[in-house]
Structure formats: structure tokens, C-alpha cells
Amino acid sequence: MFGSLRRAARPAATAASPDLEDAKPPPPPRPRRRRLRARLLAPAALAALAVVVGADGPTSSILLLFAALSPRLGAILGSLYLILIVETPVLLYTPTDTTSRLVAATPSLHAPLSHTLWLSAFALVPGGLHAHAQVFAQNQLKKRHKGETGWFLRQILTHADGGTTALEWLRFAGGDGSLAADAPPLPDRAPLLLVLHAILAGDYDQYGLSAFVRAARLRGWRVVLHARRGHGDLPFTTPRWNTVGNTSDARDALRAVRARHPAAAALCIAGFSAGSGLMMRFLGELGDAGPQFVRAAVAVSPGYALPDAWARVRWPYNGLLAKKCAWHFLERHREAYAAGAAVDAEIAAAAAAPDLLGFHAAAHRLAGFASAAEMHAASDPVAVAPAVRVPTLLLNALDDPFCVSQNVDDHRGLVLANPSLVLATTRRGGHLAFYEGLMAKPWAERVALEWLGAALEVVPGAASVPLS
């Protein structure tokens, strides 16, 4: 009975849907092999493109992330990233045996620079937003160790005019041992790295260079920073200073570094922003004698000629930096200056200055100079740059809002005319930032250490002589 009911139900269902006979059958399911081919083809094409552009480790990690999100979408995003964001530094120099070997031994100068993914989107927005994002990221990331103590052992230097600076020796042994676990003790012949910090830096955030000094120490360098007058918590013992720094102080610092470690195999210098200006001025004043004391040097985000560099700092940084300089050098050290209404008026005028040129015009007497022009001339690196004989790498990002691209363009001829100089530029990188890879590692600092490490092998060392 139940069987006959089931048989009777089938024709009824067919009769109720006579259109089904004319309907097209559903398409067969897509073969599994074809789906697998589609999933593999897009990442393979992306990998081939990566090989063509010579993708390095940081670039490859970002491409793998894109591929993991979705094969097709990842291929599209990864291709856009490789084409629009990834770049290779542009080099400018007059080849010599020394510079050619140094450039060849610095691999990051030839490899693609893969800007940090979470900052890369800003590069596609007009108006230089990427540079501002890099500046913001740099200011935030350098605060990771803010307030930490025990990084440095301080050696106070008292100069002929009574001014005070300091040598900050990076400590990787003794004390609280916070930095001792990941670096072995240094031999007496370990090379010395003298670091010249940016303007307004201080020991409260390791002079903004915590990543660099740690990386240098792990590569075997004995690292020391020269803290300039009026910076950090140094005592302000005489009202004579310069926003870039005094070369006479740098000379005293170099002499003290050598005296403390006379057996060191070599001494190199790394200058950052304003510190690179002091470095170039110092090396230029040394002239032909420079290689007797310094094996090689690197300048990260140099600003070139003064006062042009101050005048060209972009808005809003020009005004903000002027206000900070007034507080840093004048207002917080008011007791170090002579009493009187005239000095009060000069400090007030400097504090009210709308930009860096105005600040120097109002503050030059308080700094110990007869005019702003004399103050600029005392520290202008370009005036003596033709005399630099130490192999020096200059690293600039063309979107830097502080040390702008016009400064670089104005001095390309200077670089070509001096065979000791090598200029490497990138389209993006901001000021001192140059972040690459997923974890925002500072590319410029890696290049700097590669260059200086290569110099230990490539550049012949000179006999150590006293620095007069």
C-alpha cells in the first residue's frame, strides 16, 4: 500500500512542474584542479614580480601577508605595493676605489626599501601626508624607552670657556644589567662609534636613538654619544651655545674618547639631523688630517647650508621648533644669563619669534655671537664641506619636512665635486624615520651601520696621532 502511494506521488510532482523539461541543467561544479590553479597562480605571479624587483626580507614579509589575506586580492594589493611604495635608493657620487668598494659592501643601498605597511597608505595621499605620518610615528616609537635609566655612564667634559658637555657611554655591563644579557663584553680594540644627536634631544629618551645605539653595540661597536650644551639635564654653566653645536666642543669630545680607549682599532662618527651638521663642519675643519682621526662617517637627514636650512623647515614644524628652542636654550636656563631688563626683553623676543630665523635673530647675543650671521657662519657645514676627506654617506628622504629636498638639490654638485661624499636619497622616509617592514624598523640606521662596518674592512686605518 505504502509502495503504491510513493509510486503515485512521483508522476504528480512531474505533472506539477512541466517547465522543468525545458530548463537547462545546472553547470557542472568547477573542477577542483582549476580552483587550485587559480589559488596558486596569483601568489606565483606576485612572487615573480617580487623577484624582478629584487624584494628583500621586509618586502617579502609584507607580500606574504597580502597573499595570506586572499590570493587574488593579495596579488592586486601586493603589485600596487611593489609598484607604488617599494623603492630602491638613488645614489650620487664620484666613484673612487674607496667609495666604490664601500657602496658595494653596503647591501641596503642596492636592495628595495619596503616602507612600513601601516604608513604606506599615506604615501598615496597628496600633500606630503606620508612625511607627517613618519614624523608622528618616529616621535611615538622613540618614546618606547622614555624614562628608563641606566642606559649610559656619563663623563662630564668642561671646556676652556667653562661650558659643559658630556660623553654618554652606552652601558652593556654592570649596574642594573638591563642591557647586559644580549651583548658580550667588548675587547680593548673594539671600534669606537661617536654619535652626535639631533637638536633638543636628551637622556630622558636616550637622545631618540635607543634602537640605533643598541644595534650598534650588538654589532660590536663601543658606543658613546656626545651630549651638547644645553641639552638634556646637563648643567648650563656658561651662556654660550649654538643650535647645531660647537666644533671646539666636538674636538674636545673626540680627544677624550680617544684618551679613554687608546687601543681602539678605529673611530667612526654618526650624525643625526642637526648633529650631522656639526659632524660635517667638524670633518671639514679637520680637512686633510681627518682620516688620521676618523675612519668613516654617516649623516642621517642632514640639512646642508645655514641659514637656508632653518628658513626652509616646513609648516608647522618651523614655528614649533622655534618655540621649543626658546624654552630649551633660554627660558629654562634663565638664571645662567645676566640679570636685567635688556636680557629679559631679548629672551621674550626670542620666545615670541614666529620661526627659526626669527629665533636666531633675537637670540644670537644670548648665545655669545655678535650677529645671527656670525652664529650661522660658525656652524655652516657647507662652507667647509669641500675639504672633507673622511668617506661620508649622506642619507636624505626627499619628503623630509625638516631637511627639505631643495636643500639636497642645491648641493648635488657639491657631492659630485668631493669624491669622499656619497649621497643616497629616497622618495619617502620623513625626517630620521625611514621605517620599513611590518615592524617599522629604521632603515637608515641599518644602512648607517652597514656603511660604517664596511669601512672597518675597506678604508685603511691611519696611525693614531694626538688631536691638537
C-alpha positions, 0 to 999 in steps of 0.5 A: 500500500505504502509502495503504491502511494510513493509510486503515485506521488512521483508522476504528480510532482512531474505533472506539477512542474512541466517547465522543468523539461525545458530548463537547462541543467545546472553547470557542472561544479568547477573542477577542483584542479582549476580552483587550485590553479587559480589559488596558486597562480596569483601568489606565483605571479606576485612572487615573480614580480617580487623577484624582478624587483629584487624584494628583500626580507621586509618586502617579502614579509609584507607580500606574504601577508597580502597573499595570506589575506586572499590570493587574488586580492593579495596579488592586486594589493601586493603589485600596487605595493611593489609598484607604488611604495617599494623603492630602491635608493638613488645614489650620487657620487664620484666613484673612487676605489674607496667609495666604490668598494664601500657602496658595494659592501653596503647591501641596503643601498642596492636592495628595495626599501619596503616602507612600513605597511601601516604608513604606506597608505599615506604615501598615496595621499597628496600633500606630503601626508606620508612625511607627517605620518613618519614624523608622528610615528618616529616621535611615538616609537622613540618614546618606547624607552622614555624614562628608563635609566641606566642606559649610559655612564656619563663623563662630564667634559668642561671646556676652556670657556667653562661650558659643559658637555658630556660623553654618554657611554652606552652601558652593556655591563654592570649596574642594573644589567638591563642591557647586559644579557644580549651583548658580550663584553667588548675587547680593548680594540673594539671600534669606537662609534661617536654619535652626535644627536639631533637638536633638543634631544636628551637622556630622558629618551636616550637622545631618540636613538635607543634602537640605533645605539643598541644595534650598534653595540650588538654589532660590536661597536663601543658606543658613546654619544656626545651630549651638547650644551644645553641639552638634556639635564646637563648643567648650563654653566656658561651662556654660550651655545649654538643650535647645531653645536660647537666644533671646539666642543666636538674636538674636545669630545673626540680627544677624550674618547680617544684618551679613554680607549687608546687601543681602539682599532678605529673611530667612526662618527654618526650624525643625526639631523642637526648633529650631522651638521656639526659632524660635517663642519667638524670633518671639514675643519679637520680637512686633510688630517681627518682620516688620521682621526676618523675612519668613516662617517654617516649623516642621517637627514642632514640639512646642508647650508645655514641659514637656508636650512632653518628658513626652509623647515616646513609648516608647522614644524618651523614655528614649533621648533622655534618655540621649543628652542626658546624654552630649551636654550633660554627660558629654562636656563634663565638664571645662567644669563645676566640679570636685567631688563635688556636680557629679559626683553631679548629672551621674550623676543626670542620666545615670541619669534614666529620661526627659526630665523626669527629665533636666531635673530633675537637670540644670537647675543644670548648665545655669545655671537655678535650677529645671527650671521656670525652664529650661522657662519660658525656652524655652516657645514657647507662652507667647509664641506669641500675639504672633507676627506673622511668617506661620508654617506649622506642619507636624505628622504626627499619628503623630509619636512625638516631637511627639505629636498631643495636643500639636497638639490642645491648641493648635488654638485657639491657631492659630485665635486668631493669624491669622499661624499656619497649621497643616497636619497629616497622618495619617502622616509620623513625626517630620521624615520625611514621605517620599513617592514611590518615592524617599522624598523629604521632603515637608515640606521641599518644602512648607517651601520652597514656603511660604517662596518664596511669601512672597518674592512675597506678604508685603511686605518691611519696611525693614531696621532694626538688631536691638537 
